[in-house]
Amino acid sequence: DVDGPYLCEQGVQKLLKGIGERADNDTVRCIFEHGDRNFDGKLHLLEFLQVADKVLGSNPARFVFVVGGPGSGKGLLCARLQRECGVSHISSGDLLRGEIARGTPLGMEVDEIIKTGGLVPSDIITALLRRRMKSFPGQRVLLDGFPRSTQNAIDFAATCGKPEMALLLDCDDTVMMERVIKRGAAADAAAAAAVNGAVNGQRRRGDDNIETALQRIRNYHKFQRPVMDWLRDEHIPIVHLDASGSPENVWEQLMAIGRLMRPTSKIPFQS
């Protein structure tokens, strides 16, 4: 029109989808309510730009479950996705270890649970994750090591919604044990080389020992199948990755899935 290019509600919805943002009816309606100042059903480009960041910034984070046993490589994969794809990363284990390191009442409560390879009560870990996710409004967040039980998933979905998808890192038990032992030994060697017992902040994790790792693997197998069943019942896509190989191999699997979604180029047939 005379004021320049404009978008209708359908146009805004298509634009949001195109840039990977939430495009549900509530979001589109909210953008129009804040941006369509003359109530003509048209949102001009300047109006959209002025209001979009404000509305989208208040959206709750979108999230992806990253599930796998101890030593399956969840943290390595999440770190690379964060570095190369611009997503955010929250490790449920790091959240708990942070509480322990700060000596909070919650940290003291969960310290012994973690050392013995047990599962932290669902309401505690869910509350910690929900609080941490407030730092990432409107962003895609990888929830590393979560959920560890069906109750985790149910509690989280009730307060934060369902995940977009889940990444499942399948890894042989022997490989996971070897990695956990190696990780613990590396931390010990680093600590022994430093006067203060740490190099670059590296310390042995309290759960990086054979006995605890065995219990964690048992718990993982005990709770993993019900978690997968819940995800399927809720129609949440699950991407299976073979994590017994190298981190690079896992990354290539993920990239191959992405390539499948790209449009193919038509090659003209020559006789």
Protein Blocks (a to p, Z undefined) as FASTA:
>chain_A
ZZopcddfklmmmmmmmnopafbfklmmmmmmmmmmnonopacfklmmmmmmmmmmmpcc
ddddddddehilmmmmmmmmmmmnopacddfklmmmmmmmnopaklmmmmmmmmnopacd
fklmmmmmmmmmmmmghiacddehiafbfklmmmmmmmnopafbdcdddddfklmmmmmm
mmmmmmmmmmmmpmnopaehiacdfklcfklmmmmmmmmmmmmmmmmmmmmmnopacddd
dfkbcfklmmmmmmmmmmmmpccddddddZZ
